[in-house]
Amino acid sequence: MNQPIRRVATLALLMFLALMIAVTMIQFVRAPALTADSRNARTIYEEYGRERGPIIVADQTVASSEPADDVYQFLRTYGQGELYAHSTGYFSVAFNSMTGIERLENDVLGGSSQSLALQRLRDLVTGNEPRGGGVELTLDPQIQQAAVDALNGQRGSIVVLEPDTGRILAMVSVPSYDPNLLASHDAAAARESYEALSTDESRPLINRAVAGDLYAPGSAFKVVTATAMLENGYEPDELIDAPTQYSPPGTSHTINNPGEATCGDGSGQATLLQSLRQSCNTPFAIAAVEMGEETMREQAEAFGFGQELAIPMAVTPSRFPDATTQAELAQSAFGQFDVRVTPMQMAMVASAIANDGSLMRPYLVERTLSPDLDVLRVTDPEELSVAMGEDSAAQMTEMMVDVVANGTGFRAQIPGIDVAGKTGTAEISTSIPPHAWFIGFAPAEDPQFAIAVVVENGGYQGFGTDGGSLAAPMARSVLQAALSE
C-alpha cells in the first residue's frame, strides 16, 4: 500500500473513531442530562401520545390529561390553576417545555420511570394504551387557600412546614398565574399569554417562596442571632448592653433601635428576653461583634444558609454576608447589610426551633404512584442539620412566645393557643417601602405548624408598615385555618 492510500485510510479511520466516540457520548454518557433538559423538544414529543399521570393534593387531582381532538391527543388541564401553579408548574406543547413538578417528576408523570418498567411491559403484552404515573404532593388545600386569602393580592409569599417531618403544607407565591393558558394547544394564544406573563413587572412566573430575588429579613433574623447567643453562653434573663445608640468599633456610623426608642428600662442594659420582645437593634449588634463573624456564620449555616437544597425545586441558597468590617457584622445581626433569604429558609428557621433544634429537610412530594395509583415511592423524613441544642430551642420558644404575648408580634395571638413568633421590618432604601416579615409556629407547647410570611415593599400599606401590623395578622389567619382542621 503506497503512502497516499495509507494516509487516506488513516484519516478515514480517525474520522470513524471520532464519530463513534461522539455517538457514544451523546447516546450514553450525556443521554440522561439531555433527556432532562427542558429545551429538549423530543422529550415533549414522546409525551404527546401518552396519557400523562395526575398531580394530586389531598386526594384531589389538580393536574390531569384530558382527551383532545387534535394531533397531540391529550390536553394538560389544571383544575385549580392559580392556587397550585408554582408547585405544579406547566406542561406546554406550544413551547416544548415543562416547569415545576411537571418537569422534575416527568419520568413518573410521563411513564418513563424505571419504577414503571413492569407497567410498560404489561401494557405492551395486553395492548393497553401506555399511561403515566401519579405524583401526590404534601400540600394541604385548606392551609394553601388560607395563605392565598391572607396575602389578599399583595406581592409576597407564605410557607408553612410540618416541623417534625419537613412536609411542605403550603407554598404560596403572589401574584400567581393560570397554567392552563400556557398548556393550551393553541400555540398563538399560549405564546401571547407567556409574553404577557414574562413581561409583567410583578413577575407572576417567579416562585417567590424558593427563587427569584432574595429578601432582606430584617428583625426576623434576630432569631438566628439570639440562637447563637444562647449557644454561646448568654441567658434569656441575663442583662446585656442595650444602649439607645451604638457605634461599632472602627466607624462613626450610629445604629439606633426601631423608632430610636430605648431598650428595656432605658438604663442602657436589658435582658435578652426584653431585647427580643421589643425587637431592639443595639443589643444584637453588640453581641454579634462580641461573638465574631465566624460564630454568626456557623449559626446561620446550621439553619441551612448557604446550602444547596431541592424540594425537588431548587431553593436559592440564603446568604450570610462576608462582613469586612465590624459595622457590617453589627448590621447583619439584625437582618440588614447584605443578609438575604428565601421565605422557605425563614420557615426552616422557625421549624428547627419548633422541633427541639432539629432541622428537617423540606419536601413537596409525598408519594409517587403507578397509573393504577399503587404506591411506588414514599418520601421519608430526613434530618438536614442540628441547628441548636434542645435547651436553646426551649429557651428560644419561651422568648418567641413572649414576643407574641407581650411584644411586637401581639397581632399573631390566637385565643387559647400559645403562638411563638418574631416580626421583621426589612428596610430597603429611603425611596422603597420595607418588606414586612413574620416567622413562628404553633401550638408552642406541641408545634404542628411552622410559618414564614413576607410581604414585599409594605403591601397595600406602603411606607410606615412593619411586620407586626402587616405580616403577623396574616400568620394568625393561616395558623388558625391550620389548627381548625
N, C-alpha and C positions, 0 to 999 in steps of 0.2 A: 504494500500500500504506500503510494507516494505521499509526500509531506502535505500538499494542499488537501488531499482527501482526509488525512488524519486530523487536520485542523478543523475541517467542516464537521467530521464525526464527533470530535471532542466538544465543539461548540453546541452541536445538537444534543449531545448527552447532558451537558451542563444546563441547557435550556429545559430539557425534560426533567432533570432533577429539581431545578428551581420551581417548575410548575407543580411537581409532586409535593414539594415542601409547602408551597403556598396553599394548595388544596387541602393538605393535611392540617395546616394551621387554621384555616377557615372552618373546615367541617368538623374538626375535633377539638382543638385547643381553644379557639375563640367562639365556638358554637354556643355555649351557654350564655356568654355575655351578649352576643349578637341577638340571640332569641329574646333576651330580657330587655334589650334596648327599645324604648318606647317609640323610636323613629323607624323601627323595622316593620314595614308595611306587610311583609309576608306573615308575620305573627298574627296580625289582624285578619288577613285574608283567610287564614286557617280556621278562624272562629266563625266566619260568616255562615257556613253550612251546618253549624252545630248549635244546639240549644244550650245557651250559656246558663250556668247554675245560678241560684239565687244568693243574694246577700240578705241575712236575716238578723233582726233585732227583736229579742224577746218574743220569739215565735211569730213575728210579723215579717213578711217579705218586703224589704224596702228597695230591692233592685231585682228585676226579673227580665226574662226574654219572652216576648210575645211574637206569634207568627206574623210575618209580614209578606204581603203580596208583591214582592219585588225580588231583585237578584240577590239581595242579602238574606232573605228567608226569615230572619229574626230581627226584631227591633228591641233594643235595650230600653226599659222603662223604669222610672224611679217614682214610686208611689207618694213619697213624702220628700220630694227632691231637695228643697232648700234646707230642711231640718237636718239631713244627714250628708249633704253634698261634700263637705270637707273630709268625711270619713270614707264614703263610698267612692268618691271621685266620679269619673265618667268614662264610658266606653264609646268611642266615636269612630264611625266608618268614614265620616267626611274628612277627618284629619289623620286617619290611620294611627290613632293614639289612644292611650289609656292613662288614667291617673288614679291616685288613691288605692284603695283596696282592690279595685278593678285591675290595676297593674300589678300590685305587689302580691296578690293571690291569684294571678292569672292562670297559673298552671292547674290549680284546682277548679276555678270557675270555668276555664276553657276545656277542661277534661284531659290535659296533657300530663298531669302529675303522675309520678311513678306509683303513688298510692292508689291510683285509679287504673293501673295496668290490667288487673283481673276484670274490672268492669268493661274495659275496652275489648278484651278478648271475648267476654260473654256477649257483648253487643255484636261482635263480628260473627260469632257462631250462630246466634239467634236471628241475625239480620235486623236487629233493632237499630233505630237511629241513635248515633252517639250523643251523649249529653254530658254537660259539665257538672261538677260537684258544687256543694254549697259552702258558704262561709258564714258562721254565726259570730256576731260582734258582742262585745261586753257592754255596750251602751244600754242605759235604762231610759225608755221612752219618756217616762214622766219627768225624770230629772233633766233630760236633754231639752224637753219643751219648756220646763220651768226656767232653764238658763237662757233660752232664746227670749222668753217673755220678760225676764228680768232686765236684759240689756235694752229691750224696747227700741231696737233700731239704732242704738248708739254704737259706734265703732269700738270693737274690743273683743275680749274672749273670756270664757269661763271654762275651767277644767275641774272636774270632780273625780277623785280617786277613792278606791276602797283601800284604806291604809294597810291592812294585813295581807293583802294579795297583790296589789298593784293594778287591779282591774280598773279600766277607764270607764266610769259610769256616765260621764258627759264630757263632750269635747265640742265646744261651740265657738265659732268664729263669725263675727258680724262685721260687714254685710256678707251674706251668702249668695248663692246663685242656684238656678234651676238646671241640673244636669240633663234634663230631658231636651233642653234647647240645643245642647251640643251633641246629644246622641241621635238627633234627627237624621233620617236618611235623605232629607232634602239638603243637599250639600250647600247650596247657595244660602239657605236660611241658617244653617249651622255655622257657616263662616261669618255671616253677618252678626250672629249672636256672639260668637267668640271675639270678633273685633270690638264689639261694644263692651264686652266684659273686660277684655285685656287692656283697653284704653281708659276704663273708668278710673278716675282718680282715687276712689275709695278702695280699689283693688279687691273685689269680691272673690277672685280666684285664689287668693293667698289664704292659707290656713294659719291664721294668727296664733293659734294655740301652740304650734310647734315650729313655725318657719316664718319667713318674711323678715321684717326689721325687728331686731331685739329691742326690748324696752328697758329703760332705767327703772329700777324697782322702788326707788325712794325709801321711805322708812320701813317698808315691809322687809327690807334686807336687814334691819336691826335684829331680827330673829336669828339670823346667821351669826352676827357679831355677838349677841347675847349668849348663844350656844358656845361660841369659842371662849367667852369669858368664864362660863360655868365649867367648861372642860379644863380651864387653866387656873382654877383655884378661887375664882370670885364666888360670892354667895348672894342669893337674892336680897337678903336683908342687910348686907354689908354696905356701909357708907362709902361712896366713891366720889371723886371730884366731879362736880356738875355745875360749873360756873355759867353765868348768863352768856358770856362770850369766851371764846377760846381761839388763840392764835397758835397753830402748830409750830414747832421749832423750825427755824430757817425761813420763816415767812412772816410778813405783816398782815397777811390775809386773816380776816376775822370770821369765825364760824359762830353763828347765832342759833339759838333754839327756834323752833317754829313760832312766828309772830313775835320774835325777840322776847319771849316770855322767860321767867325764871323757872328753874327746875327744882322740884321739891319745895322746901320752905323758903328758898331764896338765900340760904346761908352759904351757897357755893358747894354744898355737898348734898347728895341724895342717895337713896338705896338703888340698886339695880332694878328692883321691882317698881319703884316710883319712876325711874327713868324710862322704863318700857311703857308703863301706864300712860305717862304724859307724852311719850314719843319725843323725848329730849334728844338733841343732836350732840351736845358737847361731851357728855359722859362716854358715849360710844366712840366718838372721835379720839378722846384721850386714851381710852382703853385700847383701841386699835394700834395707836402709836406705841403704847407701852408693850403690847404683846408682839408687835412686829409683823411685817408683811408675810413672812413665811407661815406663821401661825394662822393668820387670817386666810391665806390661800389654801392651806391644808384643810381648814374647816369648810370652806366653800366647796372644795373638791370632794370632800366626804359627803356632801349633799348632792353631788353629781355635776357640779360646774366643770366645764372643760371636757366632759366625756362624750364620746360618740354614742348615740343611743338611737335605736329604731323601735317603733311601737306597733306595726312594722314601718310606718312612715319615718323618714329620717327626722330627728329632732335637732335643730340647730343648737350646737353647744353654747350654753350660757358662759359668760366670762367674768372672772375677777381680774381686774387690770394689772398690768405691770406698773406699780406706783414707783416713780423715780424720785419722788420727794415725800417727806412726811406729811406735807399738806395734802397731797393726792391720796395718800393712805388714809388720812383722817376723814376726807370726804367720802372715800369708798366705804367707810364703816357704816354710814347711814344711806347707802344706796345711790350716791351721786358720783361725781367724777366720771369714770368710764365703766362702771358696773353695768352689765347688760344681761337680760334674762328673757326666757320664754315663760308664758303662763304655765306651761307644763312643768318647767323647772320649779317655779314657786309653789305649785301644788305638791311637788315632790318634797319640798322643804317642810311644808305643813304635815304631809303624810308621814315623814320619818319621825317627827316629834310625836305624832299621834300613835305610832307603832313602837313605842318604847326605844326609839333611836335606830331601829332597823328600817332602812330604805329599800322597799321592794321595787323591782323593775316594772315600770308601767307597761301594760299591753292592751291591745284593742281587739285581737282575735281570740274568741273564747274556744271555738271548735271549728274544724273543717269536716265536711260531710260528703258522703257519696251521693250520686244522683238520686238514690232512694232514701237519702237522709240518714244513712247509717254513719256512726261516728268513725272518722278516720284518724283524727289527731285532736288532743285536748291540750291546751296550754297550761303548764304547771307553774304556779307562782315561784318566783326566784328572787332571792335577796341580791340587791345590787351593791350595797355597802352598809357599813355600820357608821351612821353619822354622828353618834354620840353615845355615851353610856346611859343606862336606864335611869340612874339618879338625875342626870342632867335633863333627860327627857321629861321626867316627872316634875322637875322644877320649872322647866320651860312651860309645861302645860299649866301649872298653877299661875304663872305670871301672865300667860296669854288669856286665861280665864278672867283674871283681874282686869286686863285691858278692855275686855268686853263688858264686864260687870261694872267697872268704875272709871274707865278711861276713854280713849279716843274711839274705841270700837263699840260704844254702847248701842248704836243703831243696829247691831247684829244680834241683839238679845232676842231669845225665844223663850216665852213663858214656860217655866217648868223644866227647861233644858239648859245645862251649862254649856256655853259655846266658848271655845278658845279661839283667839284671833289676834291679828295685828293689821293695822291700817298703814297705808303708804300714800304719799303725795310726791310724785317724782317731777321735779322742776326741769323744764327743758330749756327755755330761754325767756327773756322778758317779752318776747313777741308771740310766743306759742304757749297756750294753756297747758297745765301739767297733766300727767297721767294719774288716774285715781286707782288705788290698789286696796284689796283686802285679801288676806290669806288666813285660813283657820281650819277648824274641824269640830265635829260634834257627834254624839254627846261627849263631853270632855272626859268623863269617867270611863267610858267604853266606846272609843271612837269608831264610827261606822263610815263616816264621810269626811274626806279632806278636800278643801276647795281653794281655788285661786281665782280672783276676779280682777280684770284690768279694763278700764275704760279710757280710751285714747283721748288726750287733749281736752279733758274736762267734760266730755259728752255734751249734753244739752246745757250744762251749767257754765261751761267755758271757764274763763278766769275766775278765781275765787273758789274753785271747787277743791275738795280734798277727799281722801279715801274714806274718811269716816262718814261724810254726808252722802257720797255717791255710791261707792262700791260696797260698803258694809250693808246697807239695806238690800242690795241685790243678793249678797251672800245669804242673808237671813231668809229671803223668799225661796231661794234654791234649796237651802238646808231644810226648811220647813216642808217643802214638797218631798224631799228625800225621806225625811223622818216620818211622814204621814203614810208611807207605803206599808 
